[in-house]
Amino acid sequence: MQKINLLYRLAFLVIAVLSLSVIPNTRALAALRYCRTDPIFALSNGDKLTVTLDISTDEASIKSVTYILHVPAGVTVKNVVYTAGGLSAKETYKVFQDAAASSYSTDTLVMISGTTKVAVTATTRLNGTGDVAISGYN
């Protein structure tokens, strides 16, 4: 009798654990919203500057993304390849020729709908090397 009672309890416990494991955790799902963009700026001197943004929200929440490039005097942007699909319509850039020779830096401004604080990590890469990352908020 005690063996049967113990088996029923064990079976109930297993069923309860399995039932809880298949219920979706909507809180965790909401945290999975994520967007990434990484335009490639081809410069007039042959260098390529890539700015990768990891934005912790979905694409629909992004109003605009502005890249500010600081390049040496005389260097211009010849071409930009936007890689984020539908987000590219919201992306713009500005160039300032105020950097020292062979020196580059970038600033980014991400505008989000609403008042939610959204984490953003920006990584700048010159010619595929030398990643420099910084994190902040929209």
Phi and psi restraints in degrees (value plus and minus 20) as a CYANA .aco file:
   2 GLN   PHI     -87.5   -47.5
   2 GLN   PSI     -53.7   -13.7
   3 LYS   PHI     -84.5   -44.5
   3 LYS   PSI     -63.8   -23.8
   4 ILE   PHI     -84.9   -44.9
   4 ILE   PSI     -64.1   -24.1
   5 ASN   PHI     -80.9   -40.9
   5 ASN   PSI     -61.9   -21.9
   6 LEU   PHI     -84.8   -44.8
   6 LEU   PSI     -60.1   -20.1
   7 LEU   PHI     -84.3   -44.3
   7 LEU   PSI     -62.4   -22.4
   8 TYR   PHI     -81.7   -41.7
   8 TYR   PSI     -62.7   -22.7
   9 ARG   PHI     -83.5   -43.5
   9 ARG   PSI     -64.1   -24.1
  10 LEU   PHI     -83.0   -43.0
  10 LEU   PSI     -63.7   -23.7
  11 ALA   PHI     -82.9   -42.9
  11 ALA   PSI     -62.9   -22.9
  12 PHE   PHI     -80.8   -40.8
  12 PHE   PSI     -63.1   -23.1
  13 LEU   PHI     -82.6   -42.6
  13 LEU   PSI     -64.0   -24.0
  14 VAL   PHI     -82.9   -42.9
  14 VAL   PSI     -63.8   -23.8
  15 ILE   PHI     -84.7   -44.7
  15 ILE   PSI     -60.8   -20.8
  16 ALA   PHI     -82.8   -42.8
  16 ALA   PSI     -64.8   -24.8
  17 VAL   PHI     -84.1   -44.1
  17 VAL   PSI     -63.9   -23.9
  18 LEU   PHI     -84.9   -44.9
  18 LEU   PSI     -58.5   -18.5
  19 SER   PHI     -84.0   -44.0
  19 SER   PSI     -62.4   -22.4
  20 LEU   PHI     -88.0   -48.0
  20 LEU   PSI     -51.0   -11.0
  21 SER   PHI     -94.2   -54.2
  21 SER   PSI     -39.8     0.2
  22 VAL   PHI    -116.8   -76.8
  22 VAL   PSI     -27.5    12.5
  23 ILE   PHI     -94.8   -54.8
  23 ILE   PSI     103.1   143.1
  24 PRO   PHI     -86.4   -46.4
  24 PRO   PSI     121.6   161.6
  25 ASN   PHI    -113.6   -73.6
  25 ASN   PSI      76.6   116.6
  26 THR   PHI     -85.1   -45.1
  26 THR   PSI     -46.8    -6.8
  27 ARG   PHI     -85.2   -45.2
  27 ARG   PSI     -63.5   -23.5
  28 ALA   PHI     -88.5   -48.5
  28 ALA   PSI     -57.0   -17.0
  29 LEU   PHI     -84.8   -44.8
  29 LEU   PSI     -56.4   -16.4
  30 ALA   PHI     -85.1   -45.1
  30 ALA   PSI     -51.0   -11.0
  31 ALA   PHI     -94.7   -54.7
  31 ALA   PSI     -30.4     9.6
  32 LEU   PHI    -106.9   -66.9
  32 LEU   PSI     -18.3    21.7
  33 ARG   PHI     -86.2   -46.2
  33 ARG   PSI     111.9   151.9
  34 TYR   PHI    -181.3  -141.3
  34 TYR   PSI     124.3   164.3
  35 CYS   PHI    -160.5  -120.5
  35 CYS   PSI     124.2   164.2
  36 ARG   PHI    -156.1  -116.1
  36 ARG   PSI     120.6   160.6
  37 THR   PHI    -161.3  -121.3
  37 THR   PSI     126.9   166.9
  38 ASP   PHI    -173.0  -133.0
  38 ASP   PSI      57.9    97.9
  39 PRO   PHI     -87.2   -47.2
  39 PRO   PSI     130.2   170.2
  40 ILE   PHI    -134.0   -94.0
  40 ILE   PSI     100.4   140.4
  41 PHE   PHI    -120.7   -80.7
  41 PHE   PSI      94.2   134.2
  42 ALA   PHI    -107.4   -67.4
  42 ALA   PSI     101.4   141.4
  43 LEU   PHI    -117.6   -77.6
  43 LEU   PSI     138.7   178.7
  44 SER   PHI     -84.6   -44.6
  44 SER   PSI     -40.4    -0.4
  45 ASN   PHI    -112.5   -72.5
  45 ASN   PSI     -12.3    27.7
  46 GLY   PHI      75.7   115.7
  46 GLY   PSI     -31.8     8.2
  47 ASP   PHI     -95.5   -55.5
  47 ASP   PSI     134.5   174.5
  48 LYS   PHI    -143.3  -103.3
  48 LYS   PSI     107.5   147.5
  49 LEU   PHI    -132.9   -92.9
  49 LEU   PSI     103.4   143.4
  50 THR   PHI    -134.2   -94.2
  50 THR   PSI     111.1   151.1
  51 VAL   PHI    -137.9   -97.9
  51 VAL   PSI      93.6   133.6
  52 THR   PHI    -121.3   -81.3
  52 THR   PSI     106.3   146.3
  53 LEU   PHI    -133.4   -93.4
  53 LEU   PSI     108.1   148.1
  54 ASP   PHI    -128.0   -88.0
  54 ASP   PSI      94.5   134.5
  55 ILE   PHI    -136.9   -96.9
  55 ILE   PSI     105.8   145.8
  56 SER   PHI    -107.4   -67.4
  56 SER   PSI      36.4    76.4
  57 THR   PHI    -175.4  -135.4
  57 THR   PSI     151.3   191.3
  58 ASP   PHI    -105.3   -65.3
  58 ASP   PSI     145.2   185.2
  59 GLU   PHI     -79.7   -39.7
  59 GLU   PSI     -55.8   -15.8
  60 ALA   PHI     -84.5   -44.5
  60 ALA   PSI     -46.4    -6.4
  61 SER   PHI    -101.5   -61.5
  61 SER   PSI     -31.5     8.5
  62 ILE   PHI    -107.3   -67.3
  62 ILE   PSI     101.4   141.4
  63 LYS   PHI    -104.4   -64.4
  63 LYS   PSI     -64.8   -24.8
  64 SER   PHI    -182.0  -142.0
  64 SER   PSI     136.9   176.9
  65 VAL   PHI    -152.5  -112.5
  65 VAL   PSI     105.4   145.4
  66 THR   PHI    -139.3   -99.3
  66 THR   PSI     106.3   146.3
  67 TYR   PHI    -120.7   -80.7
  67 TYR   PSI     111.6   151.6
  68 ILE   PHI    -135.2   -95.2
  68 ILE   PSI      95.5   135.5
  69 LEU   PHI    -122.4   -82.4
  69 LEU   PSI     110.4   150.4
  70 HIS   PHI    -128.5   -88.5
  70 HIS   PSI      93.4   133.4
  71 VAL   PHI    -146.5  -106.5
  71 VAL   PSI     144.5   184.5
  72 PRO   PHI     -85.7   -45.7
  72 PRO   PSI     139.2   179.2
  73 ALA   PHI     -75.5   -35.5
  73 ALA   PSI     117.7   157.7
  74 GLY   PHI      66.9   106.9
  74 GLY   PSI     -31.4     8.6
  75 VAL   PHI    -109.7   -69.7
  75 VAL   PSI     112.1   152.1
  76 THR   PHI    -146.2  -106.2
  76 THR   PSI     149.4   189.4
  77 VAL   PHI    -111.8   -71.8
  77 VAL   PSI     100.9   140.9
  78 LYS   PHI    -106.7   -66.7
  78 LYS   PSI     -57.5   -17.5
  79 ASN   PHI    -177.0  -137.0
  79 ASN   PSI     128.0   168.0
  80 VAL   PHI    -147.7  -107.7
  80 VAL   PSI     111.4   151.4
  81 VAL   PHI    -130.1   -90.1
  81 VAL   PSI      92.4   132.4
  82 TYR   PHI    -109.2   -69.2
  82 TYR   PSI     111.2   151.2
  83 THR   PHI    -130.5   -90.5
  83 THR   PSI     -16.3    23.7
  84 ALA   PHI    -118.7   -78.7
  84 ALA   PSI       3.4    43.4
  85 GLY   PHI      41.5    81.5
  85 GLY   PSI    -139.9   -99.9
  86 GLY   PHI     -86.8   -46.8
  86 GLY   PSI     -39.6     0.4
  87 LEU   PHI     -93.0   -53.0
  87 LEU   PSI     -42.9    -2.9
  88 SER   PHI     -78.8   -38.8
  88 SER   PSI     -46.5    -6.5
  89 ALA   PHI     -87.6   -47.6
  89 ALA   PSI     -39.3     0.7
  90 LYS   PHI    -119.2   -79.2
  90 LYS   PSI     -21.6    18.4
  91 GLU   PHI    -118.5   -78.5
  91 GLU   PSI     115.0   155.0
  92 THR   PHI    -156.8  -116.8
  92 THR   PSI     148.1   188.1
  93 TYR   PHI    -163.1  -123.1
  93 TYR   PSI     136.7   176.7
  94 LYS   PHI    -152.0  -112.0
  94 LYS   PSI     125.8   165.8
  95 VAL   PHI    -140.0  -100.0
  95 VAL   PSI     111.5   151.5
  96 PHE   PHI    -141.0  -101.0
  96 PHE   PSI     105.1   145.1
  97 GLN   PHI    -110.5   -70.5
  97 GLN   PSI      43.9    83.9
  98 ASP   PHI    -143.7  -103.7
  98 ASP   PSI      -5.9    34.1
  99 ALA   PHI    -116.7   -76.7
  99 ALA   PSI     136.1   176.1
 100 ALA   PHI     -85.6   -45.6
 100 ALA   PSI     142.6   182.6
 101 ALA   PHI     -74.8   -34.8
 101 ALA   PSI     116.4   156.4
 102 SER   PHI      40.2    80.2
 102 SER   PSI       3.0    43.0
 103 SER   PHI    -141.8  -101.8
 103 SER   PSI     117.6   157.6
 104 TYR   PHI    -156.8  -116.8
 104 TYR   PSI     126.6   166.6
 105 SER   PHI    -169.6  -129.6
 105 SER   PSI     140.8   180.8
 106 THR   PHI    -155.1  -115.1
 106 THR   PSI     131.1   171.1
 107 ASP   PHI    -146.1  -106.1
 107 ASP   PSI     130.0   170.0
 108 THR   PHI    -153.2  -113.2
 108 THR   PSI     127.0   167.0
 109 LEU   PHI    -148.2  -108.2
 109 LEU   PSI      98.1   138.1
 110 VAL   PHI    -131.6   -91.6
 110 VAL   PSI     101.8   141.8
 111 MET   PHI    -125.1   -85.1
 111 MET   PSI     108.6   148.6
 112 ILE   PHI    -136.4   -96.4
 112 ILE   PSI     126.1   166.1
 113 SER   PHI     -91.4   -51.4
 113 SER   PSI     122.2   162.2
 114 GLY   PHI      66.3   106.3
 114 GLY   PSI    -190.7  -150.7
 115 THR   PHI    -131.9   -91.9
 115 THR   PSI     -11.1    28.9
 116 THR   PHI     -87.9   -47.9
 116 THR   PSI     117.9   157.9
 117 LYS   PHI    -100.9   -60.9
 117 LYS   PSI     103.5   143.5
 118 VAL   PHI    -140.9  -100.9
 118 VAL   PSI     107.7   147.7
 119 ALA   PHI     -93.6   -53.6
 119 ALA   PSI     118.5   158.5
 120 VAL   PHI    -155.1  -115.1
 120 VAL   PSI     113.0   153.0
 121 THR   PHI    -138.6   -98.6
 121 THR   PSI     106.0   146.0
 122 ALA   PHI    -131.6   -91.6
 122 ALA   PSI     109.3   149.3
 123 THR   PHI    -141.6  -101.6
 123 THR   PSI     106.6   146.6
 124 THR   PHI    -128.0   -88.0
 124 THR   PSI     116.6   156.6
 125 ARG   PHI    -155.3  -115.3
 125 ARG   PSI     110.5   150.5
 126 LEU   PHI    -126.5   -86.5
 126 LEU   PSI     101.9   141.9
 127 ASN   PHI      33.3    73.3
 127 ASN   PSI      16.2    56.2
 128 GLY   PHI      60.7   100.7
 128 GLY   PSI     -17.0    23.0
 129 THR   PHI    -155.4  -115.4
 129 THR   PSI     153.5   193.5
 130 GLY   PHI      48.9    88.9
 130 GLY   PSI      28.0    68.0
 131 ASP   PHI     -79.7   -39.7
 131 ASP   PSI     110.3   150.3
 132 VAL   PHI    -147.7  -107.7
 132 VAL   PSI      99.8   139.8
 133 ALA   PHI    -136.5   -96.5
 133 ALA   PSI     128.4   168.4
 134 ILE   PHI    -164.1  -124.1
 134 ILE   PSI     125.4   165.4
 135 SER   PHI    -137.3   -97.3
 135 SER   PSI     131.4   171.4
 136 GLY   PHI    -187.8  -147.8
 136 GLY   PSI    -174.1  -134.1
 137 TYR   PHI    -151.2  -111.2
 137 TYR   PSI     139.5   179.5
